[in-house]
């Protein structure tokens, strides 16, 4: 469902994200959003995942893939050693 709101740009170039959009995105104070400007001039606002959330997601992916963490660490160290 598409939602449209207007916001005014302040003298400092800031806008306030309307309450309904903040609520739908689950935005809270201090969280990061990204803006994507399309060729037609439309702007997409997207909530960015917190780094900790991304790490948790990665951990779950690894856990369910059956990958051995120690093996991953050894392989990672081996690959990094080729850059030295």
mmCIF file of the N, C-alpha and C atoms, coordinates in Angstrom:
data_MODEL
# 
_entry.id   MODEL 
# 
loop_
_atom_site.group_PDB 
_atom_site.id 
_atom_site.type_symbol 
_atom_site.label_atom_id 
_atom_site.label_alt_id 
_atom_site.label_comp_id 
_atom_site.label_asym_id 
_atom_site.label_entity_id 
_atom_site.label_seq_id 
_atom_site.pdbx_PDB_ins_code 
_atom_site.Cartn_x 
_atom_site.Cartn_y 
_atom_site.Cartn_z 
_atom_site.occupancy 
_atom_site.B_iso_or_equiv 
_atom_site.pdbx_formal_charge 
_atom_site.auth_seq_id 
_atom_site.auth_comp_id 
_atom_site.auth_asym_id 
_atom_site.auth_atom_id 
_atom_site.pdbx_PDB_model_num 
ATOM 1   N N  . UNK A 1 1  ? 0.845  -1.182  0.000   1.00 0.00 ? 1  UNK A N  1 
ATOM 2   C CA . UNK A 1 1  ? 0.000  0.000   0.000   1.00 0.00 ? 1  UNK A CA 1 
ATOM 3   C C  . UNK A 1 1  ? 0.884  1.238   0.000   1.00 0.00 ? 1  UNK A C  1 
ATOM 4   N N  . UNK A 1 2  ? 0.673  2.095   -0.936  1.00 0.00 ? 2  UNK A N  1 
ATOM 5   C CA . UNK A 1 2  ? 1.462  3.312   -1.073  1.00 0.00 ? 2  UNK A CA 1 
ATOM 6   C C  . UNK A 1 2  ? 0.952  4.392   -0.125  1.00 0.00 ? 2  UNK A C  1 
ATOM 7   N N  . UNK A 1 3  ? 1.885  5.108   0.483   1.00 0.00 ? 3  UNK A N  1 
ATOM 8   C CA . UNK A 1 3  ? 1.547  6.196   1.398   1.00 0.00 ? 3  UNK A CA 1 
ATOM 9   C C  . UNK A 1 3  ? 2.291  7.438   0.935   1.00 0.00 ? 3  UNK A C  1 
ATOM 10  N N  . UNK A 1 4  ? 1.601  8.559   0.866   1.00 0.00 ? 4  UNK A N  1 
ATOM 11  C CA . UNK A 1 4  ? 2.221  9.806   0.439   1.00 0.00 ? 4  UNK A CA 1 
ATOM 12  C C  . UNK A 1 4  ? 2.024  10.873  1.501   1.00 0.00 ? 4  UNK A C  1 
ATOM 13  N N  . UNK A 1 5  ? 3.103  11.564  1.840   1.00 0.00 ? 5  UNK A N  1 
ATOM 14  C CA . UNK A 1 5  ? 3.067  12.684  2.775   1.00 0.00 ? 5  UNK A CA 1 
ATOM 15  C C  . UNK A 1 5  ? 3.983  13.768  2.241   1.00 0.00 ? 5  UNK A C  1 
ATOM 16  N N  . UNK A 1 6  ? 3.815  14.969  2.732   1.00 0.00 ? 6  UNK A N  1 
ATOM 17  C CA . UNK A 1 6  ? 4.699  16.069  2.373   1.00 0.00 ? 6  UNK A CA 1 
ATOM 18  C C  . UNK A 1 6  ? 5.486  16.488  3.596   1.00 0.00 ? 6  UNK A C  1 
ATOM 19  N N  . UNK A 1 7  ? 6.678  17.030  3.357   1.00 0.00 ? 7  UNK A N  1 
ATOM 20  C CA . UNK A 1 7  ? 7.509  17.569  4.427   1.00 0.00 ? 7  UNK A CA 1 
ATOM 21  C C  . UNK A 1 7  ? 8.190  18.817  3.893   1.00 0.00 ? 7  UNK A C  1 
ATOM 22  N N  . UNK A 1 8  ? 8.473  19.740  4.776   1.00 0.00 ? 8  UNK A N  1 
ATOM 23  C CA . UNK A 1 8  ? 9.133  20.985  4.405   1.00 0.00 ? 8  UNK A CA 1 
ATOM 24  C C  . UNK A 1 8  ? 10.615 20.906  4.738   1.00 0.00 ? 8  UNK A C  1 
ATOM 25  N N  . UNK A 1 9  ? 11.442 21.349  3.811   1.00 0.00 ? 9  UNK A N  1 
ATOM 26  C CA . UNK A 1 9  ? 12.883 21.369  4.031   1.00 0.00 ? 9  UNK A CA 1 
ATOM 27  C C  . UNK A 1 9  ? 13.227 22.631  4.815   1.00 0.00 ? 9  UNK A C  1 
ATOM 28  N N  . UNK A 1 10 ? 13.967 22.462  5.921   1.00 0.00 ? 10 UNK A N  1 
ATOM 29  C CA . UNK A 1 10 ? 14.358 23.607  6.745   1.00 0.00 ? 10 UNK A CA 1 
ATOM 30  C C  . UNK A 1 10 ? 15.548 24.330  6.116   1.00 0.00 ? 10 UNK A C  1 
ATOM 31  N N  . UNK A 1 11 ? 15.925 25.452  6.706   1.00 0.00 ? 11 UNK A N  1 
ATOM 32  C CA . UNK A 1 11 ? 17.073 26.213  6.208   1.00 0.00 ? 11 UNK A CA 1 
ATOM 33  C C  . UNK A 1 11 ? 18.371 25.413  6.315   1.00 0.00 ? 11 UNK A C  1 
ATOM 34  N N  . UNK A 1 12 ? 18.384 24.390  7.162   1.00 0.00 ? 12 UNK A N  1 
ATOM 35  C CA . UNK A 1 12 ? 19.564 23.526  7.308   1.00 0.00 ? 12 UNK A CA 1 
ATOM 36  C C  . UNK A 1 12 ? 19.486 22.291  6.408   1.00 0.00 ? 12 UNK A C  1 
ATOM 37  N N  . UNK A 1 13 ? 18.467 22.234  5.550   1.00 0.00 ? 13 UNK A N  1 
ATOM 38  C CA . UNK A 1 13 ? 18.318 21.102  4.645   1.00 0.00 ? 13 UNK A CA 1 
ATOM 39  C C  . UNK A 1 13 ? 17.718 19.873  5.295   1.00 0.00 ? 13 UNK A C  1 
ATOM 40  N N  . UNK A 1 14 ? 17.085 20.038  6.437   1.00 0.00 ? 14 UNK A N  1 
ATOM 41  C CA . UNK A 1 14 ? 16.517 18.910  7.164   1.00 0.00 ? 14 UNK A CA 1 
ATOM 42  C C  . UNK A 1 14 ? 15.022 18.780  6.885   1.00 0.00 ? 14 UNK A C  1 
ATOM 43  N N  . UNK A 1 15 ? 14.529 17.545  7.018   1.00 0.00 ? 15 UNK A N  1 
ATOM 44  C CA . UNK A 1 15 ? 13.093 17.296  6.945   1.00 0.00 ? 15 UNK A CA 1 
ATOM 45  C C  . UNK A 1 15 ? 12.704 16.431  8.131   1.00 0.00 ? 15 UNK A C  1 
ATOM 46  N N  . UNK A 1 16 ? 11.441 16.477  8.481   1.00 0.00 ? 16 UNK A N  1 
ATOM 47  C CA . UNK A 1 16 ? 10.905 15.586  9.503   1.00 0.00 ? 16 UNK A CA 1 
ATOM 48  C C  . UNK A 1 16 ? 10.130 14.496  8.790   1.00 0.00 ? 16 UNK A C  1 
ATOM 49  N N  . UNK A 1 17 ? 10.503 13.252  9.067   1.00 0.00 ? 17 UNK A N  1 
ATOM 50  C CA . UNK A 1 17 ? 9.782  12.130  8.470   1.00 0.00 ? 17 UNK A CA 1 
ATOM 51  C C  . UNK A 1 17 ? 8.420  12.049  9.157   1.00 0.00 ? 17 UNK A C  1 
ATOM 52  N N  . UNK A 1 18 ? 7.337  12.094  8.393   1.00 0.00 ? 18 UNK A N  1 
ATOM 53  C CA . UNK A 1 18 ? 6.003  12.058  8.995   1.00 0.00 ? 18 UNK A CA 1 
ATOM 54  C C  . UNK A 1 18 ? 5.810  10.849  9.912   1.00 0.00 ? 18 UNK A C  1 
ATOM 55  N N  . UNK A 1 19 ? 5.020  11.055  10.954  1.00 0.00 ? 19 UNK A N  1 
ATOM 56  C CA . UNK A 1 19 ? 4.808  10.046  11.988  1.00 0.00 ? 19 UNK A CA 1 
ATOM 57  C C  . UNK A 1 19 ? 4.353  8.710   11.408  1.00 0.00 ? 19 UNK A C  1 
ATOM 58  N N  . UNK A 1 20 ? 3.393  8.724   10.504  1.00 0.00 ? 20 UNK A N  1 
ATOM 59  C CA . UNK A 1 20 ? 2.883  7.470   9.941   1.00 0.00 ? 20 UNK A CA 1 
ATOM 60  C C  . UNK A 1 20 ? 3.998  6.677   9.258   1.00 0.00 ? 20 UNK A C  1 
ATOM 61  N N  . UNK A 1 21 ? 4.860  7.372   8.544   1.00 0.00 ? 21 UNK A N  1 
ATOM 62  C CA . UNK A 1 21 ? 5.959  6.691   7.854   1.00 0.00 ? 21 UNK A CA 1 
ATOM 63  C C  . UNK A 1 21 ? 6.982  6.171   8.862   1.00 0.00 ? 21 UNK A C  1 
ATOM 64  N N  . UNK A 1 22 ? 7.302  6.972   9.885   1.00 0.00 ? 22 UNK A N  1 
ATOM 65  C CA . UNK A 1 22 ? 8.221  6.500   10.938  1.00 0.00 ? 22 UNK A CA 1 
ATOM 66  C C  . UNK A 1 22 ? 7.682  5.239   11.590  1.00 0.00 ? 22 UNK A C  1 
ATOM 67  N N  . UNK A 1 23 ? 6.386  5.245   11.886  1.00 0.00 ? 23 UNK A N  1 
ATOM 68  C CA . UNK A 1 23 ? 5.774  4.081   12.537  1.00 0.00 ? 23 UNK A CA 1 
ATOM 69  C C  . UNK A 1 23 ? 5.799  2.858   11.628  1.00 0.00 ? 23 UNK A C  1 
ATOM 70  N N  . UNK A 1 24 ? 5.458  3.038   10.365  1.00 0.00 ? 24 UNK A N  1 
ATOM 71  C CA . UNK A 1 24 ? 5.432  1.905   9.433   1.00 0.00 ? 24 UNK A CA 1 
ATOM 72  C C  . UNK A 1 24 ? 6.819  1.315   9.204   1.00 0.00 ? 24 UNK A C  1 
ATOM 73  N N  . UNK A 1 25 ? 7.837  2.174   9.219   1.00 0.00 ? 25 UNK A N  1 
ATOM 74  C CA . UNK A 1 25 ? 9.209  1.696   9.039   1.00 0.00 ? 25 UNK A CA 1 
ATOM 75  C C  . UNK A 1 25 ? 9.835  1.222   10.348  1.00 0.00 ? 25 UNK A C  1 
ATOM 76  N N  . UNK A 1 26 ? 9.174  1.542   11.457  1.00 0.00 ? 26 UNK A N  1 
ATOM 77  C CA . UNK A 1 26 ? 9.744  1.189   12.756  1.00 0.00 ? 26 UNK A CA 1 
ATOM 78  C C  . UNK A 1 26 ? 10.947 2.048   13.094  1.00 0.00 ? 26 UNK A C  1 
ATOM 79  N N  . UNK A 1 27 ? 10.943 3.285   12.612  1.00 0.00 ? 27 UNK A N  1 
ATOM 80  C CA . UNK A 1 27 ? 12.063 4.197   12.850  1.00 0.00 ? 27 UNK A CA 1 
ATOM 81  C C  . UNK A 1 27 ? 12.005 4.781   14.248  1.00 0.00 ? 27 UNK A C  1 
ATOM 82  N N  . UNK A 1 28 ? 13.151 4.784   14.892  1.00 0.00 ? 28 UNK A N  1 
ATOM 83  C CA . UNK A 1 28 ? 13.268 5.414   16.197  1.00 0.00 ? 28 UNK A CA 1 
ATOM 84  C C  . UNK A 1 28 ? 14.406 6.422   16.154  1.00 0.00 ? 28 UNK A C  1 
ATOM 85  N N  . UNK A 1 29 ? 14.418 7.301   17.114  1.00 0.00 ? 29 UNK A N  1 
ATOM 86  C CA . UNK A 1 29 ? 15.438 8.349   17.176  1.00 0.00 ? 29 UNK A CA 1 
ATOM 87  C C  . UNK A 1 29 ? 16.843 7.750   17.070  1.00 0.00 ? 29 UNK A C  1 
ATOM 88  N N  . UNK A 1 30 ? 17.662 8.358   16.220  1.00 0.00 ? 30 UNK A N  1 
ATOM 89  C CA . UNK A 1 30 ? 19.041 7.933   16.075  1.00 0.00 ? 30 UNK A CA 1 
ATOM 90  C C  . UNK A 1 30 ? 19.278 6.853   15.041  1.00 0.00 ? 30 UNK A C  1 
ATOM 91  N N  . UNK A 1 31 ? 18.213 6.261   14.505  1.00 0.00 ? 31 UNK A N  1 
ATOM 92  C CA . UNK A 1 31 ? 18.399 5.220   13.500  1.00 0.00 ? 31 UNK A CA 1 
ATOM 93  C C  . UNK A 1 31 ? 18.746 5.845   12.152  1.00 0.00 ? 31 UNK A C  1 
ATOM 94  N N  . UNK A 1 32 ? 19.331 5.040   11.290  1.00 0.00 ? 32 UNK A N  1 
ATOM 95  C CA . UNK A 1 32 ? 19.808 5.516   10.001  1.00 0.00 ? 32 UNK A CA 1 
ATOM 96  C C  . UNK A 1 32 ? 18.830 5.152   8.894   1.00 0.00 ? 32 UNK A C  1 
ATOM 97  N N  . UNK A 1 33 ? 18.645 6.095   7.978   1.00 0.00 ? 33 UNK A N  1 
ATOM 98  C CA . UNK A 1 33 ? 17.845 5.850   6.781   1.00 0.00 ? 33 UNK A CA 1 
ATOM 99  C C  . UNK A 1 33 ? 18.713 6.146   5.565   1.00 0.00 ? 33 UNK A C  1 
ATOM 100 N N  . UNK A 1 34 ? 18.337 5.573   4.437   1.00 0.00 ? 34 UNK A N  1 
ATOM 101 C CA . UNK A 1 34 ? 19.037 5.889   3.192   1.00 0.00 ? 34 UNK A CA 1 
ATOM 102 C C  . UNK A 1 34 ? 18.032 6.494   2.222   1.00 0.00 ? 34 UNK A C  1 
ATOM 103 N N  . UNK A 1 35 ? 18.540 7.343   1.349   1.00 0.00 ? 35 UNK A N  1 
ATOM 104 C CA . UNK A 1 35 ? 17.732 7.974   0.316   1.00 0.00 ? 35 UNK A CA 1 
ATOM 105 C C  . UNK A 1 35 ? 18.260 7.507   -1.033  1.00 0.00 ? 35 UNK A C  1 
ATOM 106 N N  . UNK A 1 36 ? 17.353 7.104   -1.905  1.00 0.00 ? 36 UNK A N  1 
ATOM 107 C CA . UNK A 1 36 ? 17.731 6.698   -3.255  1.00 0.00 ? 36 UNK A CA 1 
ATOM 108 C C  . UNK A 1 36 ? 16.995 7.602   -4.234  1.00 0.00 ? 36 UNK A C  1 
ATOM 109 N N  . UNK A 1 37 ? 17.758 8.330   -5.047  1.00 0.00 ? 37 UNK A N  1 
ATOM 110 C CA . UNK A 1 37 ? 17.180 9.231   -6.036  1.00 0.00 ? 37 UNK A CA 1 
ATOM 111 C C  . UNK A 1 37 ? 17.119 8.513   -7.378  1.00 0.00 ? 37 UNK A C  1 
ATOM 112 N N  . UNK A 1 38 ? 15.908 8.341   -7.899  1.00 0.00 ? 38 UNK A N  1 
ATOM 113 C CA . UNK A 1 38 ? 15.710 7.671   -9.186  1.00 0.00 ? 38 UNK A CA 1 
ATOM 114 C C  . UNK A 1 38 ? 15.852 8.677   -10.324 1.00 0.00 ? 38 UNK A C  1 
ATOM 115 N N  . UNK A 1 39 ? 16.053 8.171   -11.518 1.00 0.00 ? 39 UNK A N  1 
ATOM 116 C CA . UNK A 1 39 ? 16.232 9.021   -12.695 1.00 0.00 ? 39 UNK A CA 1 
ATOM 117 C C  . UNK A 1 39 ? 15.035 9.930   -12.942 1.00 0.00 ? 39 UNK A C  1 
ATOM 118 N N  . UNK A 1 40 ? 13.844 9.476   -12.544 1.00 0.00 ? 40 UNK A N  1 
ATOM 119 C CA . UNK A 1 40 ? 12.640 10.283  -12.777 1.00 0.00 ? 40 UNK A CA 1 
ATOM 120 C C  . UNK A 1 40 ? 12.407 11.321  -11.682 1.00 0.00 ? 40 UNK A C  1 
ATOM 121 N N  . UNK A 1 41 ? 13.335 11.427  -10.714 1.00 0.00 ? 41 UNK A N  1 
ATOM 122 C CA . UNK A 1 41 ? 13.213 12.435  -9.665  1.00 0.00 ? 41 UNK A CA 1 
ATOM 123 C C  . UNK A 1 41 ? 12.532 11.950  -8.401  1.00 0.00 ? 41 UNK A C  1 
ATOM 124 N N  . UNK A 1 42 ? 12.032 10.735  -8.396  1.00 0.00 ? 42 UNK A N  1 
ATOM 125 C CA . UNK A 1 42 ? 11.424 10.220  -7.169  1.00 0.00 ? 42 UNK A CA 1 
ATOM 126 C C  . UNK A 1 42 ? 12.524 9.809   -6.194  1.00 0.00 ? 42 UNK A C  1 
ATOM 127 N N  . UNK A 1 43 ? 12.192 9.914   -4.919  1.00 0.00 ? 43 UNK A N  1 
ATOM 128 C CA . UNK A 1 43 ? 13.142 9.563   -3.870  1.00 0.00 ? 43 UNK A CA 1 
ATOM 129 C C  . UNK A 1 43 ? 12.556 8.434   -3.046  1.00 0.00 ? 43 UNK A C  1 
ATOM 130 N N  . UNK A 1 44 ? 13.359 7.416   -2.815  1.00 0.00 ? 44 UNK A N  1 
ATOM 131 C CA . UNK A 1 44 ? 12.944 6.292   -1.969  1.00 0.00 ? 44 UNK A CA 1 
ATOM 132 C C  . UNK A 1 44 ? 13.689 6.413   -0.640  1.00 0.00 ? 44 UNK A C  1 
ATOM 133 N N  . UNK A 1 45 ? 12.926 6.350   0.439   1.00 0.00 ? 45 UNK A N  1 
ATOM 134 C CA . UNK A 1 45 ? 13.473 6.390   1.794   1.00 0.00 ? 45 UNK A CA 1 
ATOM 135 C C  . UNK A 1 45 ? 13.412 4.981   2.344   1.00 0.00 ? 45 UNK A C  1 
ATOM 136 N N  . UNK A 1 46 ? 14.533 4.502   2.900   1.00 0.00 ? 46 UNK A N  1 
ATOM 137 C CA . UNK A 1 46 ? 14.582 3.137   3.400   1.00 0.00 ? 46 UNK A CA 1 
ATOM 138 C C  . UNK A 1 46 ? 15.304 3.112   4.735   1.00 0.00 ? 46 UNK A C  1 
ATOM 139 N N  . UNK A 1 47 ? 14.756 2.348   5.667   1.00 0.00 ? 47 UNK A N  1 
ATOM 140 C CA . UNK A 1 47 ? 15.408 2.169   6.959   1.00 0.00 ? 47 UNK A CA 1 
ATOM 141 C C  . UNK A 1 47 ? 16.610 1.258   6.763   1.00 0.00 ? 47 UNK A C  1 
ATOM 142 N N  . UNK A 1 48 ? 17.738 1.659   7.309   1.00 0.00 ? 48 UNK A N  1 
ATOM 143 C CA . UNK A 1 48 ? 18.944 0.837   7.241   1.00 0.00 ? 48 UNK A CA 1 
ATOM 144 C C  . UNK A 1 48 ? 18.980 -0.090  8.443   1.00 0.00 ? 48 UNK A C  1 
ATOM 145 N N  . UNK A 1 49 ? 19.394 -1.318  8.204   1.00 0.00 ? 49 UNK A N  1 
ATOM 146 C CA . UNK A 1 49 ? 19.556 -2.260  9.307   1.00 0.00 ? 49 UNK A CA 1 
ATOM 147 C C  . UNK A 1 49 ? 20.743 -1.839  10.156  1.00 0.00 ? 49 UNK A C  1 
ATOM 148 N N  . UNK A 1 50 ? 20.597 -1.995  11.437  1.00 0.00 ? 50 UNK A N  1 
ATOM 149 C CA . UNK A 1 50 ? 21.707 -1.726  12.342  1.00 0.00 ? 50 UNK A CA 1 
ATOM 150 C C  . UNK A 1 50 ? 22.774 -2.791  12.128  1.00 0.00 ? 50 UNK A C  1 
ATOM 151 N N  . UNK A 1 51 ? 24.050 -2.424  12.245  1.00 0.00 ? 51 UNK A N  1 
ATOM 152 C CA . UNK A 1 51 ? 25.114 -3.414  12.042  1.00 0.00 ? 51 UNK A CA 1 
ATOM 153 C C  . UNK A 1 51 ? 24.940 -4.658  12.907  1.00 0.00 ? 51 UNK A C  1 
ATOM 154 N N  . UNK A 1 52 ? 24.474 -4.489  14.132  1.00 0.00 ? 52 UNK A N  1 
ATOM 155 C CA . UNK A 1 52 ? 24.289 -5.638  15.004  1.00 0.00 ? 52 UNK A CA 1 
ATOM 156 C C  . UNK A 1 52 ? 23.211 -6.570  14.457  1.00 0.00 ? 52 UNK A C  1 
ATOM 157 N N  . UNK A 1 53 ? 22.145 -5.991  13.912  1.00 0.00 ? 53 UNK A N  1 
ATOM 158 C CA . UNK A 1 53 ? 21.093 -6.809  13.299  1.00 0.00 ? 53 UNK A CA 1 
ATOM 159 C C  . UNK A 1 53 ? 21.647 -7.600  12.118  1.00 0.00 ? 53 UNK A C  1 
ATOM 160 N N  . UNK A 1 54 ? 22.499 -6.952  11.319  1.00 0.00 ? 54 UNK A N  1 
ATOM 161 C CA . UNK A 1 54 ? 23.087 -7.633  10.175  1.00 0.00 ? 54 UNK A CA 1 
ATOM 162 C C  . UNK A 1 54 ? 23.967 -8.791  10.628  1.00 0.00 ? 54 UNK A C  1 
ATOM 163 N N  . UNK A 1 55 ? 24.723 -8.582  11.702  1.00 0.00 ? 55 UNK A N  1 
ATOM 164 C CA . UNK A 1 55 ? 25.563 -9.659  12.224  1.00 0.00 ? 55 UNK A CA 1 
ATOM 165 C C  . UNK A 1 55 ? 24.721 -10.815 12.753  1.00 0.00 ? 55 UNK A C  1 
ATOM 166 N N  . UNK A 1 56 ? 23.626 -10.499 13.419  1.00 0.00 ? 56 UNK A N  1 
ATOM 167 C CA . UNK A 1 56 ? 22.732 -11.557 13.907  1.00 0.00 ? 56 UNK A CA 1 
ATOM 168 C C  . UNK A 1 56 ? 22.163 -12.365 12.746  1.00 0.00 ? 56 UNK A C  1 
ATOM 169 N N  . UNK A 1 57 ? 21.755 -11.657 11.695  1.00 0.00 ? 57 UNK A N  1 
ATOM 170 C CA . UNK A 1 57 ? 21.224 -12.347 10.520  1.00 0.00 ? 57 UNK A CA 1 
ATOM 171 C C  . UNK A 1 57 ? 22.278 -13.258 9.902   1.00 0.00 ? 57 UNK A C  1 
ATOM 172 N N  . UNK A 1 58 ? 23.509 -12.762 9.803   1.00 0.00 ? 58 UNK A N  1 
ATOM 173 C CA . UNK A 1 58 ? 24.596 -13.555 9.246   1.00 0.00 ? 58 UNK A CA 1 
ATOM 174 C C  . UNK A 1 58 ? 24.861 -14.784 10.104  1.00 0.00 ? 58 UNK A C  1 
ATOM 175 N N  . UNK A 1 59 ? 24.858 -14.595 11.413  1.00 0.00 ? 59 UNK A N  1 
ATOM 176 C CA . UNK A 1 59 ? 25.072 -15.715 12.329  1.00 0.00 ? 59 UNK A CA 1 
ATOM 177 C C  . UNK A 1 59 ? 24.013 -16.797 12.114  1.00 0.00 ? 59 UNK A C  1 
ATOM 178 N N  . UNK A 1 60 ? 22.756 -16.376 11.969  1.00 0.00 ? 60 UNK A N  1 
ATOM 179 C CA . UNK A 1 60 ? 21.681 -17.344 11.754  1.00 0.00 ? 60 UNK A CA 1 
ATOM 180 C C  . UNK A 1 60 ? 21.847 -18.074 10.419  1.00 0.00 ? 60 UNK A C  1 
ATOM 181 N N  . UNK A 1 61 ? 22.245 -17.335 9.384   1.00 0.00 ? 61 UNK A N  1 
ATOM 182 C CA . UNK A 1 61 ? 22.462 -17.975 8.085   1.00 0.00 ? 61 UNK A CA 1 
ATOM 183 C C  . UNK A 1 61 ? 23.547 -19.037 8.184   1.00 0.00 ? 61 UNK A C  1 
ATOM 184 N N  . UNK A 1 62 ? 24.624 -18.695 8.877   1.00 0.00 ? 62 UNK A N  1 
ATOM 185 C CA . UNK A 1 62 ? 25.730 -19.640 9.035   1.00 0.00 ? 62 UNK A CA 1 
ATOM 186 C C  . UNK A 1 62 ? 25.283 -20.843 9.848   1.00 0.00 ? 62 UNK A C  1 
ATOM 187 N N  . UNK A 1 63 ? 24.572 -20.584 10.922  1.00 0.00 ? 63 UNK A N  1 
ATOM 188 C CA . UNK A 1 63 ? 24.117 -21.665 11.799  1.00 0.00 ? 63 UNK A CA 1 
ATOM 189 C C  . UNK A 1 63 ? 23.263 -22.670 11.030  1.00 0.00 ? 63 UNK A C  1 
ATOM 190 N N  . UNK A 1 64 ? 22.331 -22.174 10.217  1.00 0.00 ? 64 UNK A N  1 
ATOM 191 C CA . UNK A 1 64 ? 21.417 -23.066 9.514   1.00 0.00 ? 64 UNK A CA 1 
ATOM 192 C C  . UNK A 1 64 ? 22.023 -23.676 8.254   1.00 0.00 ? 64 UNK A C  1 
ATOM 193 N N  . UNK A 1 65 ? 23.154 -23.141 7.810   1.00 0.00 ? 65 UNK A N  1 
ATOM 194 C CA . UNK A 1 65 ? 23.787 -23.704 6.612   1.00 0.00 ? 65 UNK A CA 1 
ATOM 195 C C  . UNK A 1 65 ? 24.641 -24.914 6.941   1.00 0.00 ? 65 UNK A C  1 
ATOM 196 N N  . UNK A 1 66 ? 24.896 -25.127 8.240   1.00 0.00 ? 66 UNK A N  1 
ATOM 197 C CA . UNK A 1 66 ? 25.731 -26.251 8.645   1.00 0.00 ? 66 UNK A CA 1 
ATOM 198 C C  . UNK A 1 66 ? 27.215 -25.971 8.492   1.00 0.00 ? 66 UNK A C  1 
ATOM 199 N N  . UNK A 1 67 ? 27.559 -24.717 8.217   1.00 0.00 ? 67 UNK A N  1 
ATOM 200 C CA . UNK A 1 67 ? 28.957 -24.345 8.043   1.00 0.00 ? 67 UNK A CA 1 
ATOM 201 C C  . UNK A 1 67 ? 29.682 -24.367 9.380   1.00 0.00 ? 67 UNK A C  1 
ATOM 202 N N  . UNK A 1 68 ? 30.883 -24.885 9.374   1.00 0.00 ? 68 UNK A N  1 
ATOM 203 C CA . UNK A 1 68 ? 31.716 -24.950 10.561  1.00 0.00 ? 68 UNK A CA 1 
ATOM 204 C C  . UNK A 1 68 ? 32.456 -23.619 10.713  1.00 0.00 ? 68 UNK A C  1 
ATOM 205 N N  . UNK A 1 69 ? 32.215 -22.913 11.808  1.00 0.00 ? 69 UNK A N  1 
ATOM 206 C CA . UNK A 1 69 ? 32.800 -21.594 12.031  1.00 0.00 ? 69 UNK A CA 1 
ATOM 207 C C  . UNK A 1 69 ? 34.328 -21.660 12.041  1.00 0.00 ? 69 UNK A C  1 
ATOM 208 N N  . UNK A 1 70 ? 34.883 -22.654 12.708  1.00 0.00 ? 70 UNK A N  1 
ATOM 209 C CA . UNK A 1 70 ? 36.337 -22.767 12.776  1.00 0.00 ? 70 UNK A CA 1 
ATOM 210 C C  . UNK A 1 70 ? 36.944 -22.925 11.380  1.00 0.00 ? 70 UNK A C  1 
ATOM 211 N N  . UNK A 1 71 ? 36.284 -23.703 10.545  1.00 0.00 ? 71 UNK A N  1 
ATOM 212 C CA . UNK A 1 71 ? 36.761 -23.872 9.167   1.00 0.00 ? 71 UNK A CA 1 
ATOM 213 C C  . UNK A 1 71 ? 36.698 -22.550 8.413   1.00 0.00 ? 71 UNK A C  1 
ATOM 214 N N  . UNK A 1 72 ? 35.633 -21.799 8.636   1.00 0.00 ? 72 UNK A N  1 
ATOM 215 C CA . UNK A 1 72 ? 35.509 -20.489 7.995   1.00 0.00 ? 72 UNK A CA 1 
ATOM 216 C C  . UNK A 1 72 ? 36.636 -19.572 8.440   1.00 0.00 ? 72 UNK A C  1 
ATOM 217 N N  . UNK A 1 73 ? 36.951 -19.584 9.736   1.00 0.00 ? 73 UNK A N  1 
ATOM 218 C CA . UNK A 1 73 ? 38.018 -18.730 10.250  1.00 0.00 ? 73 UNK A CA 1 
ATOM 219 C C  . UNK A 1 73 ? 39.368 -19.116 9.637   1.00 0.00 ? 73 UNK A C  1 
ATOM 220 N N  . UNK A 1 74 ? 39.657 -20.403 9.577   1.00 0.00 ? 74 UNK A N  1 
ATOM 221 C CA . UNK A 1 74 ? 40.923 -20.851 8.987   1.00 0.00 ? 74 UNK A CA 1 
ATOM 222 C C  . UNK A 1 74 ? 41.018 -20.428 7.523   1.00 0.00 ? 74 UNK A C  1 
ATOM 223 N N  . UNK A 1 75 ? 39.936 -20.625 6.786   1.00 0.00 ? 75 UNK A N  1 
ATOM 224 C CA . UNK A 1 75 ? 39.931 -20.260 5.372   1.00 0.00 ? 75 UNK A CA 1 
ATOM 225 C C  . UNK A 1 75 ? 40.083 -18.753 5.196   1.00 0.00 ? 75 UNK A C  1 
ATOM 226 N N  . UNK A 1 76 ? 39.421 -17.995 6.036   1.00 0.00 ? 76 UNK A N  1 
ATOM 227 C CA . UNK A 1 76 ? 39.525 -16.540 5.972   1.00 0.00 ? 76 UNK A CA 1 
ATOM 228 C C  . UNK A 1 76 ? 40.962 -16.089 6.227   1.00 0.00 ? 76 UNK A C  1 
ATOM 229 N N  . UNK A 1 77 ? 41.593 -16.654 7.253   1.00 0.00 ? 77 UNK A N  1 
ATOM 230 C CA . UNK A 1 77 ? 42.990 -16.314 7.557   1.00 0.00 ? 77 UNK A CA 1 
ATOM 231 C C  . UNK A 1 77 ? 43.902 -16.696 6.397   1.00 0.00 ? 77 UNK A C  1 
ATOM 232 N N  . UNK A 1 78 ? 43.648 -17.860 5.807   1.00 0.00 ? 78 UNK A N  1 
ATOM 233 C CA . UNK A 1 78 ? 44.463 -18.300 4.679   1.00 0.00 ? 78 UNK A CA 1 
ATOM 234 C C  . UNK A 1 78 ? 44.345 -17.323 3.512   1.00 0.00 ? 78 UNK A C  1 
ATOM 235 N N  . UNK A 1 79 ? 43.108 -16.898 3.218   1.00 0.00 ? 79 UNK A N  1 
ATOM 236 C CA . UNK A 1 79 ? 42.903 -15.975 2.107   1.00 0.00 ? 79 UNK A CA 1 
ATOM 237 C C  . UNK A 1 79 ? 43.521 -14.613 2.391   1.00 0.00 ? 79 UNK A C  1 
ATOM 238 N N  . UNK A 1 80 ? 43.393 -14.123 3.615   1.00 0.00 ? 80 UNK A N  1 
ATOM 239 C CA . UNK A 1 80 ? 43.973 -12.826 3.960   1.00 0.00 ? 80 UNK A CA 1 
ATOM 240 C C  . UNK A 1 80 ? 45.493 -12.866 3.903   1.00 0.00 ? 80 UNK A C  1 
ATOM 241 N N  . UNK A 1 81 ? 46.073 -14.019 4.213   1.00 0.00 ? 81 UNK A N  1 
ATOM 242 C CA . UNK A 1 81 ? 47.535 -14.121 4.200   1.00 0.00 ? 81 UNK A CA 1 
ATOM 243 C C  . UNK A 1 81 ? 48.099 -13.945 2.795   1.00 0.00 ? 81 UNK A C  1 
ATOM 244 N N  . UNK A 1 82 ? 47.294 -14.172 1.775   1.00 0.00 ? 82 UNK A N  1 
ATOM 245 C CA . UNK A 1 82 ? 47.769 -13.988 0.402   1.00 0.00 ? 82 UNK A CA 1 
ATOM 246 C C  . UNK A 1 82 ? 47.913 -12.514 0.043   1.00 0.00 ? 82 UNK A C  1 
ATOM 247 N N  . UNK A 1 83 ? 47.330 -11.614 0.840   1.00 0.00 ? 83 UNK A N  1 
ATOM 248 C CA . UNK A 1 83 ? 47.421 -10.177 0.575   1.00 0.00 ? 83 UNK A CA 1 
ATOM 249 C C  . UNK A 1 83 ? 48.659 -9.547  1.201   1.00 0.00 ? 83 UNK A C  1 
ATOM 250 N N  . UNK A 1 84 ? 49.320 -10.269 2.067   1.00 0.00 ? 84 UNK A N  1 
ATOM 251 C CA . UNK A 1 84 ? 50.483 -9.708  2.764   1.00 0.00 ? 84 UNK A CA 1 
ATOM 252 C C  . UNK A 1 84 ? 51.708 -9.723  1.899   1.00 0.00 ? 84 UNK A C  1 
# 
